[in-house]
């Protein structure tokens, strides 16, 4: 037990030092596209990131539709069997499925 505590303390020290070094040795980078013009074109950097974000949003939305359909099925099945706990679980599935299906809209509303 004592060895595990010592290992935990050493790991905690190493992680703390790593975080300290990451914050101390951070170097700011100032990009400048064209020295004659102050407009900086960052589309070469941001376009792949935006494409990846769009892909992940579409995947989450597709999974959300599946979760939504499963939630509707659970509610219908639980209502048929008069199972209040099953109806509650199904409604949670419907809400989470709707949230996942409309994640792109939710992110846009949040301004991210």
QUIQUIDA-V438070 format. One record per residue. SS is DSSP state (alpha for helix, beta for strand, coil for the rest). Layout:
ss={SS/SS}
//
This chain:
ss={coil/alpha/alpha/alpha/alpha/alpha/alpha/alpha/alpha/alpha/alpha/alpha/alpha/alpha/alpha/alpha/alpha/alpha/alpha/alpha/alpha/alpha/alpha/alpha/coil/coil/coil/coil/coil/coil/coil/coil/coil/coil/coil/coil/coil/coil/coil/coil/coil/coil/alpha/alpha/alpha/alpha/alpha/alpha/alpha/alpha/alpha/alpha/alpha/alpha/alpha/alpha/alpha/alpha/alpha/alpha/alpha/alpha/alpha/alpha/alpha/alpha/alpha/alpha/alpha/alpha/alpha/alpha/alpha/alpha/alpha/alpha/alpha/alpha/alpha/alpha/alpha/coil/coil/alpha/alpha/alpha/alpha/alpha/alpha/alpha/alpha/alpha/alpha/alpha/alpha/alpha/alpha/alpha/alpha/alpha/alpha/coil/alpha/alpha/alpha/alpha/alpha/alpha/alpha/alpha/coil/coil}
//
